[in-house]
């Protein structure tokens, strides 16, 4: 891919990353609430939760973030390719 195309894709990738983070956070809250009937997920700095609960919540959050970011990045790359004919990762 040309240097110009990489420069054009950079803001698209950044916006996609921000959107993916927002979607992942919302999705995690929905999943956590359905799984535990609790409004808030445990975090490392909340002393009322056991370490096991914090680790499970963190692992679930990480998995959701990774999957959503991969989906959004791949979708953005495919859209960019359809518009320009160049794959942004090459």
N, C-alpha and C positions, 0 to 999 in steps of 0.2 A: 504494500500500500504506500502511496506517496506521502511525503511529509505533510503536505497540505491537508490531505484527508485525515491524517492522524490529529492534526490541530483542530479540525472541524469536529471530529468525534469526541474529543476530550470533554467539552461542556455537556454533550449528550450523555456521556458516561457518568459524569458527575451528577447530573440531574437524576438519572436513572438510579444511582446509588442512594440518593436522598429519598427518592420515592420508595425504593425497596426497603430502606430502613424503617420508614413510616408504616408501610404495609406489614412488615414483619413484627413490629412492636404491637400493632393492633391485633394481628392474628395470634400472637403469643398470649395477649391478655384474654382473648376469647377462648383459646384452647385451655389456658390455665383455669379460668373461671368455670368452664364446663367440667374439667377433670377433678377439681378440688372443691367447688362451691365457695371458694374464697375470692374476694374482690381483688386483693393484691397478692402478687407473687413474692416469695421471700427473697431478700437480697442479703449480701454478705454483712451489711451493717445493721441488720435488724436482729437484736439479741433474742427475741422470743422464738426464733426458729432454730431447729437442730441443723447441724451441718449437712446431714443427708438430704433434708428438704431443700436447702440452698443449692446443693450440687445437682439435684434432679432438675430444679427450676432453671439453673444455669445451662445445663446440658440441653434441655428442651429449647430454651431460648436460642442457644447457639445453632442448633439444628435447623430451627425455623428460619433464622436469619440467613444461614448459608443457602438453604434451598430457595428462598425468595430472591435473594441477591443473584443467584445463578440463573433463575428464570427471567428476571428483569434484564440482566446483562445479556443473556442469549437473545431475548426478544429485541433489545435495542440494537444488537449487532446485526441481527437478521433484517431489521427495518433499515438500518444504515446501508446494508449491502444491496437491498432492493432499490434504494434511492441512488446509490453511487456506483454499484457494481464492484466495490472493493470491500473485503472483509476487514474490519478494524483491528483484528488481532494479528494479522499477518504482516 
